[in-house]
Amino acid sequence: MKVFVTIQNKEIPVFADSLNKKTLKLLKTALDKKVQTGRHTLKKCLQTLISIEVVGCEAILHSLNEKDSLALSLY
């Protein structure tokens, strides 16, 4: 399943086997919070974000540079 979320005025594709509204809301809330209060490494990843993959209760943030990709817990 593919859905788009808006982060920092960019449309980012979100891939998952199954996405429900609760998971999507948790993802959006977590990303908005990290944009404001995240550390330098996380902010760097979010600036170059190209896609998000949701696996279970984690979101894998894929960035342009593979070294900057991170896993973010949703719960």
ZIZIKA-V246601 format. One record per pair of residues at least 12 apart in sequence whose C-alpha atoms are under 10 Angstrom apart, sorted by the first residue. I is the first residue (numbers start at 1). J is the second residue. D is the distance in Angstrom with one decimal. If there is no record, write none. Layout:
{{I;J;D} {I;J;D}}
This chain:
{{1;14;8.1} {1;15;5.8} {1;16;5.4} {1;17;5.8} {1;18;6.5} {1;19;7.3} {2;14;5.6} {2;15;4.8} {2;16;6.8} {2;17;8.8} {2;18;9.3} {2;19;8.8} {2;52;9.8} {2;53;9.4} {3;15;6.7} {3;16;8.6} {3;19;8.7} {3;24;9.2} {3;52;9.8} {4;24;10.0} {4;51;9.2} {4;52;9.4} {5;24;8.7} {5;27;9.2} {5;28;7.5} {5;51;9.8} {5;52;9.4} {6;28;8.5} {6;32;9.9} {7;28;8.2} {7;31;7.6} {7;32;7.4} {7;35;8.6} {7;46;8.3} {7;47;9.3} {7;49;9.2} {8;31;9.8} {8;32;8.7} {8;35;8.2} {8;46;8.6} {8;47;8.2} {10;47;9.7} {10;49;9.2} {10;50;9.5} {11;49;9.9} {11;50;9.0} {11;51;9.3} {12;49;7.5} {12;50;6.3} {12;51;5.6} {12;52;7.3} {13;49;9.8} {13;50;7.5} {13;51;5.1} {13;52;6.3} {13;53;8.5} {14;27;9.7} {14;50;9.5} {14;51;6.1} {14;52;4.7} {14;53;5.7} {14;54;7.2} {14;59;9.1} {14;60;9.6} {14;61;9.4} {15;51;7.8} {15;52;6.2} {15;53;4.7} {15;54;6.2} {15;55;8.9} {15;59;9.5} {15;60;9.7} {16;52;8.7} {16;53;5.9} {16;54;5.1} {16;55;6.7} {16;56;8.9} {16;59;9.4} {17;53;9.3} {17;54;7.9} {17;55;7.9} {17;56;9.2} {18;54;8.7} {18;55;9.2} {18;56;9.3} {19;54;8.2} {19;55;9.9} {19;56;9.8} {23;54;8.9} {23;56;9.5} {23;57;8.2} {23;58;9.8} {23;59;9.9} {23;74;7.8} {23;75;9.3} {24;54;9.4} {24;74;9.6} {25;74;9.7} {26;57;9.7} {26;73;9.7} {26;74;6.1} {26;75;7.7} {27;52;9.7} {27;54;8.9} {27;57;9.6} {27;58;9.0} {27;59;7.5} {27;72;8.9} {27;73;8.9} {27;74;6.2} {27;75;9.3} {28;74;9.5} {29;74;9.0} {30;59;9.8} {30;72;8.3} {30;73;8.5} {30;74;6.8} {30;75;9.2} {31;43;10.0} {31;46;8.5} {31;59;9.9} {31;72;8.9} {31;74;9.4} {34;46;8.7} {34;72;9.8} {35;47;9.1} {41;68;7.5} {41;69;9.6} {41;70;9.1} {42;61;9.5} {42;68;8.2} {42;69;8.9} {42;70;7.6} {42;71;9.8} {42;72;9.5} {43;68;9.9} {44;63;8.9} {44;68;7.4} {44;69;9.6} {45;61;7.5} {45;62;7.8} {45;63;5.8} {45;64;8.4} {45;65;8.5} {45;66;9.6} {45;67;9.2} {45;68;5.4} {45;69;6.3} {45;70;7.3} {46;61;7.9} {46;62;8.9} {46;63;7.4} {46;68;9.1} {46;69;9.1} {46;70;9.5} {47;63;8.2} {47;64;9.4} {48;61;9.8} {48;62;8.4} {48;63;5.1} {48;64;5.6} {48;65;7.8} {48;68;8.5} {48;69;9.4} {49;61;6.8} {49;62;5.9} {49;63;4.2} {49;64;6.5} {49;65;9.1} {49;68;9.1} {49;69;8.3} {50;62;5.9} {50;63;5.2} {50;64;6.4} {50;65;9.7} {50;69;9.8} {51;63;7.1} {51;64;9.3} {51;69;9.9} {52;69;9.7} {52;70;9.8} {52;71;9.5} {53;71;9.3} {54;71;9.5} {54;72;9.4} {54;73;9.8} {54;74;9.3} {55;71;9.8} {55;73;9.9} {56;73;9.5} {56;74;9.1} {57;72;8.7} {57;73;6.2} {57;74;5.5} {57;75;6.4} {58;71;6.5} {58;72;5.5} {58;73;4.5} {58;74;5.5} {58;75;8.0} {59;71;5.6} {59;72;5.1} {59;73;6.3} {59;74;6.8} {60;72;6.3} {60;73;8.8}}
